[in-house]
């Protein structure tokens, strides 16, 4: 029986995926908002949280790509009615991923000062970066494990349990943030920036435990490592490597932006930290429909249901655009209150307000890119996604970034570079999808 592609089926996956997706940047936003209001060295703490957050996001996104590869393979086998043939694959993929994460984690510990100096951190901001990272980094393998489990659930066409895991982590992170950053009189002394790091680490640990429990009790997938090596592990590794290169290109843009904002001064990296957190929040919000495209796209491909795949792409873009228009309206109404949630520093707020409109106007462009990105992951088109990001980053973002720097456009130049970046990404995906799948329709 062919998979139904309708409003109910799409939103049954998209809504929980959206809630799960926004929980991830919500962790970062919570840290940013609470850290930005620390009574001692608030500006320096905010800058350090932004720099470390950008670097850790880069590491997580680079190695977290196994989630999409696992989801794509499982959903395709599910669509083909051969799910039993891949039951040993997830455990092998997770062990491989966690092993790599520990190796990278240990390698960064010894050169972390050099890394943050390379990102233009200095003085008190540099010292705060080092102390914050020294705690936050241990949550790195935990996050990757949670991502992999979420990928398994997505491949099984289930976004409900990933949502439960994500909400649990987000709520606990907020509670721990207030307790550790500001302290609880008579019980916990204020720990300020380090308290925010401990809050995130503990929330990540609980999420990992919950993910393991739900996978164990709600699915037939075992995390017991069994040999021989599954034949699909090679394809999964190739897909992950393509996404790995893609993520490096993606995070080159994010890290370069943070580096250039840091070079402009404390108020600029503070404003950029607020802006990038809101940008990521909106991205993950819209990406719920990308997740639905990922999940359903792989299954439809396994069924060879190309008409359904074409319908899916059109509908999720339309639904995603509705969401982006809603976000644009809310962001316009709460233009100034949103900034004041994060900091009371007048210079930071003035700088942020000068570029926030660029983020708002770019939301529809982002929607097309994020939604089709999800569809392409479900289809296993990782090589094309890799090439698109390489072109968008090195022939779009980087030239625009340094043109803005040359013309002294400041933070405006950085965010115009992001807009060019997303235009290229979205345009390339629309072109590829139309050219590859339209000829396969029964009634084109």
N, C-alpha and C positions, 0 to 999 in steps of 0.2 A: 504493500500500500504506500502510495506516494505521500510525502510529508506535506501537510497543509501549510500554506504561506498566507496568513491573514493577520489582521490586527491583534486578535487574541493570542495567537501562537507566538507572534513576534514579541509582544509586550510581556507575555508570561516569562520570557527569558530576559528581555531588555530591562525591565523595571528592577528586578533583584540585582542584575548585573550593574545597573547604574548605582544602586545603593552601595553595593560592594565596592565599586570603582571609586566613588567619591570618598569612601572611608580612608583610602590610602593617602590622598593629598590632605585629607582632613587632619591626619596625624601631624603632618608637616605644618599645616595652617595653625593648628592648636599650639604647637611649639612656638611658631613665629609670633602669634598674638600674645601669648603669655610671656615669652622671653622679651618681646619688644616693650613690655610694661614693667620689667624688672626695675626696682628703684635704684639699684647700684649698677652703673655702667650699662644701662639699657641699650644705648646705641651700639656699643661695641659687642654686646651679647647678641643683638639682632643680626649684626653683620656676620659674626662667627657662625651663628646658626644657619644663615643663608649660604655661606661658603661651604660648610660641612654638608649641609643638606643637598646642595648641587652635586658635590663629589660622590656622596653615598648613593644618590639617585642614579648617577651615572653607572656605578658598580652594579646596583641592583637591576637596572634595566638591561645592562649588557648580559649578565648571567641569567636573568629571569626569563629569557626568551624560550627556555625549555617549556614553559607553561603553554605557549601558543603552539609549539610543535607537538606536544603530547595531545592537546585538545584537537588539533587538526587530524592526527592519525586515528585517534579513538573515534571521533565523529564520522570519519570516512568509513571505517570498518563497521560502525554501527549502522550507517546507511546501507552498506552492502550486505548486512545480516551476518557478519563474521566476527562479532565482538569477542567471542571466546578465544580467537586466535591471537589476541594481543594482551592477554591478562598478565603475562609476566613482564611486559615492556615497562610499565610505569616505575616499578621498583628499581630496575636497572638504570633508568633515566635519572631518577632522583638520587641514587647513590653516586652516579657520575657527577651530577650537578653540585651536590653538597661537597664532594671531594675537591672540586675545582674552587668552590667558594672559600673553603678553609685555606687552601694553598694561596689564593690571592689575598685573603685577609692577613695571613701571617707575613706575606711579603710587603704589605703596605705599612705594617706596624713600625718597621725599622726606618722608613724613609718619609714618615708622615710630615715632619717639619719641612722637608724639602718640597713635598707636594703642595702644601699650603703656601709656602713662599712663592712657588711657581704661579699660584693663583693670586699673587699680589697681596697676600695677608702679611701684616707686619705689626710689631709692637704688641700692644695689649690684645688686639684682635687675633693675632697669630697664636698667642698663648691660650686664649679662650678656645680657638679652633682645635688645638691639640688636646686640651682637657675634655672637650665635648666629644670629639671623635674617639678618644681612647675608651669611652664607655659605649657610645652608640654602635661602634663597629661590630661588637659581639652579637648584635641582633641580625647581622647580615646573613649568616647561614640559616637562621630561623625564618627570616622573610622568604628566602629562596625555597625552603621546604614548603611553606604555606602557599607560595605561588604555584609550585608543582602540583600540590593537592587540588588547588582551585582549577588547574588545567585539566585534571582528571575528571572532576565533577562537570566541567563545561563540556568535555568530550561526550559525557553521558547525558547531555542535554539538561543539566541541572544547574541552575544558578542560585537556587534557594540557600543551599548550605554554604557556599562561598559568601553569600550575603550575611548569614548568621555569624560566620567567622570574622568578617570585616567589621560588622557593627560592634561585636564584642570587643575587638581590639580598639576601635575608635573611642568607645565609651570609657573603657578602662584607662586609655591614654589621657583623656581629659581629667578624670578623677586623680590619677597619679600625678599629672602635671601640677594641679593646684596644691596637692599634698606635699610634693617634694620641692617645687620651685619656691613657693611662698611659706611652706611649713605649716604645721599644726601645733598651735601653742600647747606646750606641756608634753608633746609627743615627738614631733619631728622639727628639727631646726631648719630654717630656710636654706636651701642648697643652690638657689638661683639657676644658672645655666646648667650646671652639672645635674641638678634635679630634673631638668627637662630631658636630659640624656637617659637618666635612670628610668624615668617614666616610660619613655619609648621602648627601652630594652625589656622592661617587665611586661608591657602590653604585647610585644612581639613574642615573648616566651609563652604567654597564655594562648595566643592565637595558634602557635605551633602545636601545643598540646591538644587544643580543641580540634584542629585540623586532623591530627592523627586519630583522635577518637572517632570523629565523624566518618572518616574514610574506612575505619575498621568496622564500624557498626552499621553504616548505611549503604555500603557497596560490597561487591564480591571481589574487589581489587585487593590483592595482597601486597604488602610492602616487604615481604620476605624475599631476599635476593636468591634467585634460582638460575642455574645454568642449564643449557647452553645460552650463549648470547642470542637474543631475539633477532631474527633477520631484519626487522624494521628499525633496530637501534641505529644501524648505519644511516638510514634515511633521516631518522630523527636528529642524529648528530650533524648531518649535512644541513638540514633545515635550521638547526640551532646555530650552526656556524654562520650561515647567511644572515640570520637575525642578529647574531653577535656582531658581525661587521656593520650591519645596519644600525645597531644600537650604539656602536662606537661613533658612527657618523652623526647620529642623532644627538648624542651627548657631547660631541665636539662642539656643536652649536650651543648647547646649554652652558657648558663650562666656559667656552670662549666669551659668551655673553656675560657670565658672572665675573670673569677675569677683567673684561673691559669696564664693567660697572664698578668693580673694586678700584680700578686705576683712577676712575673719576673722583673718588672720595667717599667718605663714610656715609653721607646723606644719600648718595646715588646707589651704593650697594644696598643700603637699607630700603630705599624705594623699590629697587629692582627685586629684592627678596619678597616684598609684599606682592609685587606685580606677577612674578613667576609663580608664586603660590596660588594666586587667584586664577592665573592662566591654566595651571595644571588642574585646579579644581574644576574649572569649566570643561577642560579636555576630558577628564574622567567622567564627568556628568554626561557629556554627549557620547562618550565612548561606550555607554551601555548598549546603544544600538549597534555599535561596532562589534561588541561581544555577541549580540544576537546574530549578526551577520557571520561572525566566525563560527559559531556553534551550528547554526542552520545551514550555512554555506557548505561546510564539510560534509554534512549528512546528505544534502541535495546532490552534491557531486558524486558521493558514493552510490546514490540511486540513479545517477545520470539523468537527473531531472533538470534539464537546462532551462525550460520555461519557468519552472519554479524559482530557479536561481536568478533569472532576469527580473522576475516579479519581486523577489526578495530585495535585490539591490535598489530598485526604484522606491519600494515602500520604506525601507529603513532610512534612506536619504531624506525622504519627505518627513518622516517622523522626527528624525534628528534635527532637521531645519526648524520644525515647530519648537522643539526644545531650545534651540539656540536663540530663536526670536524671544522666547520667554525669558531666557537668561539676560539677553540684551536689555529688555525692558526693566527687569529688576535691578540690573547693574546701573542703568541710567538713573533710576529713581533713587537708589542708595549710593550714588557716586561718592559722596564725601563720607557718610557714615562707615562705609566699608574700609576706607583707609584708616579712620580713627580707631577701628577695632584692634589694629596691630601696633600702633605707637602713638605717643603724644608729642613726638618730636616735630616741631613746626617745619623745619627744613626738609625732613624726610617726607612729610605729608605733601608739602608744596611740590616737591619733585615728582612724587607718585601721581598726583592729580594732573600733572602736565603730560603724562603719557597713557593714562588709564583708558582714554577714549580709543586709542589705537587697538587695544586688546578687545574692547567691546565691538568695534566695527569689523574686526577680523573673525568673529565667531562663526558666521555662515561658511566662510572659506575653510575654517578648521573642521567644521562638521563633515563636509564632503570628504576631506582627507582622512579623518579618523574613522568614519563609518566604512569607507571602502578599504581602508587598511585592515579592518577586522575581517571583512569578507575575504580578502586576498590571503590572510593568514589561514583561514579555514580551508581555503582551496589548496593550500600548500605552495603558493606562489612566492616563496621566500626569496628566491633569487631576484625576481623583479622588484620586490620591496627593497632589497639591498641596493640594487642599482639606482632606484628612484631616490633613496636617501642620500646616496653618495653624490648624485648630480645636484639635488636640492641644496645640500650642505656646502659642497665645495665650488659649485658654479653659481649658486644663488645666495645663500646666507653669508658665507665668508666674504665675497666681494662687496656685498651690500654693507656688511658690518664695518669693513675698513674704509669704504667710501664715506660712510657716516662719520667715522673717526677723523678722516682727512678733512671733511667739511665742518668739523666741530659741531655736529648735531647732538652730541651727548647721548643721553638715555633714549631720546627720540630715534636716533639712528639705529640703536640696538633693537628696538621694537619694530622698526620698519624692516629690518633684516629678517625678523621672525615672520612678518607678513609675507615677504617674498618667498621665504622658505616654504610656508604652507601652501601658497599658490602653486608652486612647482609640484609639490607632493600630490595635492588634490587633482591637478590637471593631468598629470601623468597616469594616475590610477583610473580616471574616467576614460581616457583614451584607450588604455590597455583593455579594460573590461568590455567596452563596446566592440573593439576589434576582435577580441577572442571569442566572446560568447554570443554576440548577436547573430553571426552566421550559423550557430548551432540550434537556433530556435525553430520550432516546428512551423510557426506562422510569423516570420520576422516582418 
